[in-house]
C-alpha cells in the first residue's frame, strides 16, 4: 500500500506539473502572438497615418496654388490615398491625383508604390519640399493615428515627437496628463523621415495593454489551475486517509485478536485443568480455577461491551446513571486494582483539593474512564512508572487529571489519540496491548457527561490528561 500510494502521488504531481507547464507555455505563447500582432498594427497604422497626413498637405498645396493663380488651369485637383496590406507585413501606399472638366472626372497619373519606394522619394527631398510649404501638423497626425488605432480596437495613449539629426526635440504632441516615457515603446515614423527631421511615436507600455487585454483569459486559466491543484490535493488526502484507515484496521485486527485470544486461552486452560487433571475434586483448587475463569470471562465481556458501546447506535442510546460520587474513592479503588495486577513497578500519588471533593457522574463509566487512563499510563511507560491522580477546584470548575512520567506521545499523534481505533503506530507487535478504543471510549463518556478533555505530552517525559467539569 505504501508503494502504491507513493506511485499514485508521483503520477498525480507529474500530471499537475505537466498541466501547469503546458498552461504557462500556452499563455506565454499567446501573449507573444498578441504582442507581435499589436506591434504590426502600430507600425502599419503609423505608416498609413503618416501618408494620410501627407496627402492632406499635398491637397492643401494644390488648393493654395489654384487660389493664387499659379495653377495652369482653374480646374480643382484632388489627392486620394489608400493603404493596402499586401501580406507578409508589406504595406503598399496608393496616391491618386484627379481633376474634373465639364462634369467629367479625368484622372492624372496614379502613383502606386511600395513603402520602400516611397521612402526613397522622401529621402530625395519630397517631404522636405512639402514641409517648407506646409509644415506637418502633429495634432492632425495624432488625430488620424488615434482614429485608425481606435478603429482596430486599440485605444493606447501615445506621444509624437520631432527631433533634429543632432537629437534635439523641436516639437512634441503632448497627451493629457502625464506620460511614462520609461515604460513606453519607441517607433520611428519612416514615412515622415527627412535628412534633417525624424519623427518618433511613443506608445504607452504596450506590454501592460496586452496584459490587461489577457486579464480575463489569464484569470480563468489561473482559476482552473488552482481548482486542479486543490482537487489533486484533496484526492491525495482521501488516498492518504484510506491508507491510514487500512493501517489502523490492520493494527486493530492484530491487537484485538490477541486481546480476545488471551482470556479465551486462560479460561480454556482452567476448565481443562478442572476436567482432566483432577482439580475439580479439590474444593480450594476448584474455587481458584473457577475464579480465574470468571475473571477472564468478565474481562472478555468488558472488551465486547466497550466495542458495542463504540457503535453509533449504542452511543446515541447510552444513558448515564448519574449520582454524587466522591472522586477520592474512585481514585483509591482504581489504584488498588492496578497495584494488585500490574507487572511493572508502579507508584501512585493521589492529590484531592479539597478533601471529599465530589462530582455528579455515572459511577461505572467514570470508573472505566479513570481505569483506561491509568492503563494507558502503565502501558506506555518505561520499566517503572509514577502516576499522579489529582482533582482540584479552579473557580467554578473542577479539574481532574491523570499524569505519568512515561514515554510520552509524539506531536504528530497527539491530536489523533482520541480517534476511534487509532493507536500510536507500533506495527504488528504485542508488547503493548490495545485495540485503539480506550481513549475513544474515554472521550465518548466525558462528552456524554458534558465535560471536556485534553491531553498534554512531552515525548520522553510523560503525558497528562485533564478533564474539565463545569
C-alpha positions as CSV (number, residue, x, y, z in Angstrom):
1,X,0.0,0.0,0.0
2,X,2.9,2.3,0.8
3,X,4.4,1.7,-2.6
4,X,1.1,2.2,-4.3
5,X,0.5,5.5,-2.5
6,X,3.9,6.8,-3.4
7,X,3.4,5.8,-7.1
8,X,0.0,7.5,-7.2
9,X,1.4,10.6,-5.6
10,X,4.2,10.7,-8.1
11,X,1.8,10.3,-11.0
12,X,-0.5,13.0,-9.7
13,X,2.2,15.5,-9.1
14,X,3.8,14.7,-12.5
15,X,0.4,15.3,-14.2
16,X,-0.1,18.5,-12.2
17,X,3.4,19.8,-13.2
18,X,2.7,18.9,-16.9
19,X,-0.7,20.6,-16.9
20,X,0.7,23.8,-15.2
21,X,3.7,23.8,-17.6
22,X,1.5,23.5,-20.6
23,X,-0.9,26.2,-19.4
24,X,2.0,28.5,-18.7
25,X,3.6,27.8,-22.1
26,X,0.2,28.4,-23.8
27,X,-0.3,31.7,-22.1
28,X,3.3,32.9,-22.8
29,X,2.9,31.9,-26.5
30,X,-0.5,33.6,-26.7
31,X,1.0,36.7,-25.2
32,X,3.9,36.8,-27.7
33,X,1.4,36.4,-30.6
34,X,-0.7,39.2,-29.3
35,X,2.3,41.4,-28.8
36,X,3.6,40.7,-32.3
37,X,0.1,41.5,-33.6
38,X,-0.1,44.8,-31.7
39,X,3.4,45.7,-32.9
40,X,2.5,45.1,-36.5
41,X,-0.8,47.1,-36.2
42,X,1.1,50.0,-34.6
43,X,3.7,50.0,-37.3
44,X,1.2,49.8,-40.1
45,X,-1.1,52.4,-38.6
46,X,1.8,54.8,-38.1
47,X,2.9,54.4,-41.7
48,X,-0.7,54.8,-43.1
49,X,-1.4,57.7,-40.8
50,X,1.8,59.5,-41.9
51,X,0.8,59.2,-45.6
52,X,-2.8,60.3,-44.9
53,X,-1.4,63.4,-43.2
54,X,1.0,63.9,-46.2
55,X,-1.9,63.5,-48.7
56,X,-3.9,66.2,-46.8
57,X,-0.9,68.6,-47.0
58,X,-0.4,67.9,-50.7
59,X,-4.1,68.6,-51.3
60,X,-3.9,71.8,-49.4
61,X,-0.9,72.9,-51.5
62,X,-2.8,72.3,-54.7
63,X,-5.8,74.3,-53.4
64,X,-3.5,77.1,-52.4
65,X,-1.8,77.3,-55.8
66,X,-5.2,77.5,-57.5
67,X,-6.3,80.3,-55.3
68,X,-3.1,82.3,-56.0
69,X,-3.4,81.9,-59.8
70,X,-0.3,79.8,-60.1
71,X,-2.1,76.8,-61.5
72,X,-2.2,76.4,-65.3
73,X,-5.9,76.0,-65.2
74,X,-8.8,76.6,-62.9
75,X,-9.8,73.1,-62.6
76,X,-9.6,71.9,-58.9
77,X,-7.3,69.0,-58.2
78,X,-7.7,66.3,-55.5
79,X,-5.4,63.8,-53.9
80,X,-6.6,60.4,-52.6
81,X,-4.6,58.0,-50.6
82,X,-5.2,54.3,-50.0
83,X,-3.3,51.8,-47.9
84,X,-3.1,48.1,-48.7
85,X,-1.7,45.2,-46.7
86,X,-0.1,43.1,-49.4
87,X,0.8,40.3,-47.0
88,X,4.0,39.3,-45.1
89,X,3.9,42.6,-43.3
90,X,4.4,44.6,-46.5
91,X,2.4,47.9,-46.8
92,X,1.5,49.5,-50.2
93,X,0.5,53.2,-50.4
94,X,-1.6,54.5,-53.3
95,X,-1.8,58.2,-54.1
96,X,-4.2,59.3,-56.9
97,X,-4.4,62.8,-58.4
98,X,-7.6,63.8,-60.3
99,X,-9.3,66.9,-61.8
100,X,-12.8,67.4,-63.1
101,X,-13.5,69.0,-66.5
102,X,-17.1,69.8,-67.6
103,X,-18.6,67.5,-65.1
104,X,-16.2,64.7,-66.1
105,X,-13.6,63.4,-63.8
106,X,-10.3,62.9,-65.5
107,X,-7.6,61.2,-63.6
108,X,-4.0,62.1,-63.9
109,X,-1.2,59.7,-63.2
110,X,-1.9,57.5,-60.1
111,X,1.2,56.5,-58.2
112,X,1.4,53.1,-56.7
113,X,4.5,52.5,-54.8
114,X,5.7,50.2,-52.1
115,X,6.7,51.7,-48.8
116,X,10.4,51.3,-49.7
117,X,9.9,53.2,-53.0
118,X,8.0,56.0,-51.2
119,X,10.8,56.2,-48.6
120,X,13.3,56.6,-51.4
121,X,11.3,59.5,-52.8
122,X,11.0,61.0,-49.4
123,X,14.8,60.8,-49.0
124,X,15.2,62.6,-52.3
125,X,13.5,65.6,-50.8
126,X,9.8,65.2,-51.3
127,X,9.0,65.7,-47.7
128,X,11.5,68.5,-47.3
129,X,9.9,70.4,-50.2
130,X,6.4,69.8,-48.9
131,X,7.4,70.7,-45.4
132,X,8.8,74.0,-46.4
133,X,5.4,75.0,-47.9
134,X,3.1,73.3,-45.4
135,X,4.6,72.1,-42.1
136,X,3.5,68.8,-40.6
137,X,0.6,69.2,-38.1
138,X,1.3,66.9,-35.2
139,X,-2.2,67.4,-33.7
140,X,-3.8,66.4,-37.0
141,X,-1.4,63.4,-37.3
142,X,-2.2,62.4,-33.8
143,X,-6.0,62.6,-34.5
144,X,-5.6,60.5,-37.6
145,X,-3.5,57.9,-35.8
146,X,-5.9,57.8,-32.8
147,X,-8.8,57.3,-35.1
148,X,-7.1,54.5,-37.0
149,X,-6.0,52.7,-33.8
150,X,-9.5,53.0,-32.3
151,X,-11.0,51.6,-35.5
152,X,-8.9,48.5,-34.9
153,X,-9.7,48.2,-31.2
154,X,-6.6,49.7,-29.7
155,X,-7.0,52.8,-27.5
156,X,-3.5,53.3,-26.3
157,X,-2.1,56.7,-25.1
158,X,0.8,57.8,-27.3
159,X,3.1,60.8,-27.9
160,X,4.7,62.0,-31.2
161,X,8.0,63.9,-31.2
162,X,10.1,65.6,-33.8
163,X,13.9,65.6,-33.4
164,X,16.7,67.0,-35.4
165,X,19.7,65.0,-36.6
166,X,21.6,66.2,-33.5
167,X,18.9,64.7,-31.2
168,X,17.3,67.9,-30.1
169,X,13.5,67.8,-29.7
170,X,11.9,70.6,-31.8
171,X,8.2,69.9,-31.1
172,X,6.1,67.3,-29.4
173,X,2.5,66.4,-29.2
174,X,1.7,66.2,-25.5
175,X,-1.1,64.0,-24.2
176,X,-3.5,64.9,-21.5
177,X,-2.0,64.1,-18.1
178,X,1.4,62.6,-17.5
179,X,3.2,60.2,-19.8
180,X,5.6,57.5,-18.7
181,X,8.4,57.5,-21.4
182,X,10.4,55.0,-19.4
183,X,7.9,52.2,-19.9
184,X,6.8,53.2,-23.4
185,X,8.0,51.7,-26.7
186,X,9.5,53.8,-29.4
187,X,8.6,53.6,-33.1
188,X,10.2,55.7,-36.0
189,X,7.8,57.2,-38.4
190,X,9.7,56.3,-41.6
191,X,7.0,57.8,-43.8
192,X,7.9,61.3,-42.4
193,X,11.6,61.0,-42.0
194,X,13.9,63.5,-43.8
195,X,17.6,64.1,-43.7
196,X,17.1,66.8,-41.0
197,X,14.0,65.7,-39.1
198,X,12.9,62.4,-37.7
199,X,9.5,61.8,-36.1
200,X,9.1,59.3,-33.2
201,X,6.0,57.6,-31.9
202,X,5.9,56.6,-28.3
203,X,3.2,54.0,-27.3
204,X,2.4,53.8,-23.6
205,X,3.5,50.4,-22.3
206,X,2.1,48.0,-25.0
207,X,3.0,45.1,-22.7
208,X,0.7,46.3,-20.0
209,X,-2.1,46.8,-22.6
210,X,-1.6,43.1,-23.6
211,X,-1.7,42.0,-20.0
212,X,-4.9,43.9,-19.4
213,X,-6.4,42.5,-22.6
214,X,-5.5,39.0,-21.4
215,X,-6.7,39.5,-17.9
216,X,-9.9,37.6,-18.3
217,X,-8.2,34.7,-20.0
218,X,-5.4,34.6,-17.5
219,X,-7.8,34.7,-14.6
220,X,-9.7,31.8,-15.9
221,X,-6.5,29.8,-16.6
222,X,-5.2,30.5,-13.1
223,X,-8.5,29.6,-11.5
224,X,-8.6,26.4,-13.4
225,X,-5.0,25.5,-12.3
226,X,-5.9,26.4,-8.7
227,X,-9.0,24.2,-8.8
228,X,-6.9,21.4,-10.3
229,X,-4.3,21.7,-7.6
230,X,-7.0,21.8,-4.9
231,X,-8.7,18.7,-6.5
232,X,-5.4,16.8,-6.6
233,X,-4.5,17.7,-3.0
234,X,-8.0,16.6,-1.9
235,X,-7.6,13.4,-3.8
236,X,-4.2,12.7,-2.2
237,X,-5.8,13.4,1.2
238,X,-8.5,10.9,0.5
239,X,-6.0,8.3,-0.6
240,X,-3.8,9.0,2.5
241,X,-6.9,8.8,4.7
242,X,-7.8,5.4,3.2
243,X,-4.2,4.3,3.6
244,X,-4.3,5.4,7.3
245,X,-7.6,3.7,7.8
246,X,-6.2,0.5,6.3
247,X,-3.2,0.6,8.6
248,X,-5.5,1.3,11.6
249,X,-7.8,-1.6,10.6
250,X,-4.8,-4.0,10.3
251,X,-3.3,-2.9,13.6
252,X,-6.7,-3.1,15.3
253,X,-7.4,-6.7,14.0
254,X,-3.9,-7.8,15.1
255,X,-4.2,-6.4,18.6
256,X,-7.9,-7.2,19.1
257,X,-7.2,-10.8,18.1
258,X,-4.5,-11.0,20.7
259,X,-6.7,-9.3,23.3
260,X,-9.6,-11.7,22.7
261,X,-7.4,-14.8,22.5
262,X,-5.8,-14.3,25.9
263,X,-8.9,-14.6,28.1
264,X,-10.2,-17.5,26.0
265,X,-7.0,-19.4,26.3
266,X,-6.7,-18.8,30.1
267,X,-10.4,-19.9,30.6
268,X,-9.9,-23.0,28.4
269,X,-6.8,-24.0,30.4
270,X,-8.6,-23.5,33.7
271,X,-11.6,-25.6,32.5
272,X,-9.3,-28.3,31.1
273,X,-7.5,-28.5,34.5
274,X,-10.7,-29.0,36.3
275,X,-12.0,-31.7,33.9
276,X,-8.9,-33.7,33.1
277,X,-6.4,-33.2,35.9
278,X,-8.5,-33.9,39.0
279,X,-8.5,-30.3,40.3
280,X,-12.3,-30.4,40.2
281,X,-12.3,-32.7,43.3
282,X,-10.2,-30.2,45.4
283,X,-12.6,-27.5,46.6
284,X,-9.8,-25.0,47.0
285,X,-8.3,-25.6,43.6
286,X,-11.8,-25.7,42.0
287,X,-12.7,-22.3,43.5
288,X,-9.3,-20.9,42.4
289,X,-9.7,-22.0,38.8
290,X,-13.4,-21.0,38.7
291,X,-12.4,-17.5,39.9
292,X,-9.8,-17.3,37.2
293,X,-12.3,-18.4,34.6
294,X,-14.9,-15.9,35.9
295,X,-12.3,-13.1,36.0
296,X,-11.2,-13.8,32.4
297,X,-14.8,-14.0,31.2
298,X,-15.6,-10.7,32.8
299,X,-12.6,-9.2,31.1
300,X,-13.7,-10.7,27.8
301,X,-17.2,-9.3,28.4
302,X,-15.8,-5.8,29.1
303,X,-14.0,-5.9,25.8
304,X,-17.2,-6.8,24.0
305,X,-19.1,-4.2,25.9
306,X,-16.6,-1.4,25.0
307,X,-16.7,-2.4,21.4
308,X,-20.5,-2.4,21.4
309,X,-20.6,0.9,23.3
310,X,-18.5,2.4,20.4
311,X,-21.1,1.7,17.8
312,X,-23.1,4.7,16.6
313,X,-26.5,3.4,17.8
314,X,-25.2,2.4,21.2
315,X,-23.6,5.9,21.7
316,X,-26.9,7.5,20.8
317,X,-28.9,5.3,23.2
318,X,-26.3,5.4,26.0
319,X,-27.9,6.6,29.2
320,X,-25.9,7.6,32.3
321,X,-26.9,6.8,35.8
322,X,-25.8,10.0,37.5
323,X,-25.1,10.1,41.2
324,X,-23.0,12.1,43.6
325,X,-19.6,10.4,43.7
326,X,-16.6,11.2,45.8
327,X,-13.6,11.5,43.5
328,X,-11.1,10.2,46.0
329,X,-12.9,6.9,46.5
330,X,-12.8,6.2,42.7
331,X,-9.1,7.1,42.6
332,X,-8.4,4.8,45.5
333,X,-10.3,1.8,44.2
334,X,-8.6,2.1,40.8
335,X,-5.2,2.4,42.4
336,X,-5.7,-0.7,44.5
337,X,-6.9,-2.7,41.4
338,X,-3.8,-1.9,39.4
339,X,-1.4,-2.4,42.2
340,X,-2.6,-6.0,42.5
341,X,-2.4,-6.8,38.8
342,X,0.4,-4.6,37.4
343,X,3.6,-6.5,36.3
344,X,6.0,-3.5,36.5
345,X,6.9,-1.3,39.5
346,X,4.1,1.3,39.7
347,X,3.6,4.0,42.2
348,X,0.6,6.3,42.7
349,X,0.3,9.8,44.1
350,X,-3.3,11.0,44.9
351,X,-4.0,14.7,45.5
352,X,-7.5,15.9,46.2
353,X,-8.2,19.6,46.9
354,X,-10.3,20.0,48.9
355,X,-10.7,16.6,50.6
356,X,-14.0,15.0,50.0
357,X,-14.5,16.6,46.6
358,X,-17.4,15.1,44.8
359,X,-18.9,15.2,41.3
360,X,-22.1,14.2,39.5
361,X,-21.3,11.2,37.3
362,X,-22.1,7.7,36.3
363,X,-20.1,5.5,38.7
364,X,-19.5,2.6,36.3
365,X,-18.5,4.7,33.3
366,X,-16.5,7.2,35.3
367,X,-14.6,4.3,36.9
368,X,-13.9,2.9,33.4
369,X,-12.6,6.4,32.3
370,X,-10.1,6.5,35.2
371,X,-9.2,2.9,34.6
372,X,-8.5,3.4,30.9
373,X,-6.3,6.4,31.6
374,X,-4.3,4.6,34.3
375,X,-4.0,1.5,32.0
376,X,-2.6,3.8,29.2
377,X,-0.1,5.3,31.6
378,X,1.2,1.9,32.6
379,X,1.3,0.5,29.0
380,X,3.2,3.5,27.5
381,X,5.9,3.8,30.2
382,X,9.4,2.5,30.8
383,X,10.4,-0.2,33.3
384,X,8.7,1.7,36.1
385,X,6.1,4.4,36.2
386,X,4.7,7.0,38.6
387,X,1.1,8.0,38.1
388,X,-0.4,11.2,39.7
389,X,-4.1,11.3,40.2
390,X,-5.4,14.8,41.1
391,X,-8.6,16.7,41.5
392,X,-8.9,20.4,42.3
393,X,-11.4,23.2,42.1
394,X,-10.5,26.0,39.7
395,X,-13.0,28.8,40.1
396,X,-16.4,27.4,39.2
397,X,-14.8,24.4,37.5
398,X,-13.4,21.1,38.7
399,X,-10.2,19.8,37.0
400,X,-9.4,16.1,37.2
401,X,-6.0,14.9,35.9
402,X,-4.1,11.7,35.3
403,X,-0.4,12.3,34.7
404,X,2.5,9.9,34.2
405,X,6.3,10.0,33.6
406,X,6.1,7.6,30.7
407,X,7.4,7.7,27.1
408,X,5.1,10.5,26.0
409,X,3.2,10.9,22.8
410,X,4.7,12.3,19.5
411,X,3.4,15.7,18.5
412,X,2.1,14.3,15.2
413,X,-0.2,11.8,17.1
414,X,-1.4,14.0,19.9
415,X,-4.4,15.3,18.0
416,X,-5.4,11.8,16.9
417,X,-5.3,9.8,20.1
418,X,-9.0,10.2,20.7
419,X,-9.9,8.9,17.3
420,X,-11.7,5.6,17.0
421,X,-9.3,2.6,16.6
422,X,-6.3,4.9,16.5
423,X,-3.1,3.8,18.2
424,X,0.3,5.4,18.1
425,X,1.8,3.2,15.4
426,X,3.8,0.3,16.8
427,X,3.4,-2.1,13.9
428,X,2.4,-5.8,14.4
429,X,3.8,-6.1,17.9
430,X,2.0,-7.1,21.1
431,X,4.4,-5.9,23.8
432,X,1.9,-3.0,24.2
433,X,-1.6,-4.5,24.1
434,X,-4.5,-2.5,23.0
435,X,-7.1,-2.1,20.3
436,X,-7.5,1.6,19.8
437,X,-10.8,2.1,21.6
438,X,-9.7,3.0,25.1
439,X,-9.2,6.8,24.7
440,X,-12.1,6.9,22.2
441,X,-14.3,5.4,24.9
442,X,-12.9,7.9,27.4
443,X,-13.7,10.9,25.3
444,X,-17.2,9.5,24.4
445,X,-18.1,9.2,28.1
446,X,-16.6,12.6,29.0
447,X,-18.5,14.3,26.2
448,X,-21.7,12.4,27.2
449,X,-21.3,13.9,30.7
450,X,-21.0,17.4,29.2
451,X,-17.3,17.7,30.2
452,X,-14.2,18.4,28.2
453,X,-10.9,16.5,28.0
454,X,-7.5,17.5,26.6
455,X,-4.0,15.8,26.5
456,X,-0.6,17.4,27.0
457,X,2.5,15.4,26.4
458,X,6.3,15.8,26.0
459,X,7.9,12.9,24.2
460,X,10.3,11.2,26.6
461,X,8.9,12.9,29.7
462,X,5.3,11.9,30.1
463,X,1.7,12.6,29.4
464,X,-1.1,14.4,31.3
465,X,-4.8,14.0,30.6
466,X,-7.1,16.8,32.0
467,X,-10.9,16.5,32.4
468,X,-12.7,19.9,32.9
469,X,-16.0,19.7,34.7
470,X,-18.4,22.6,34.8
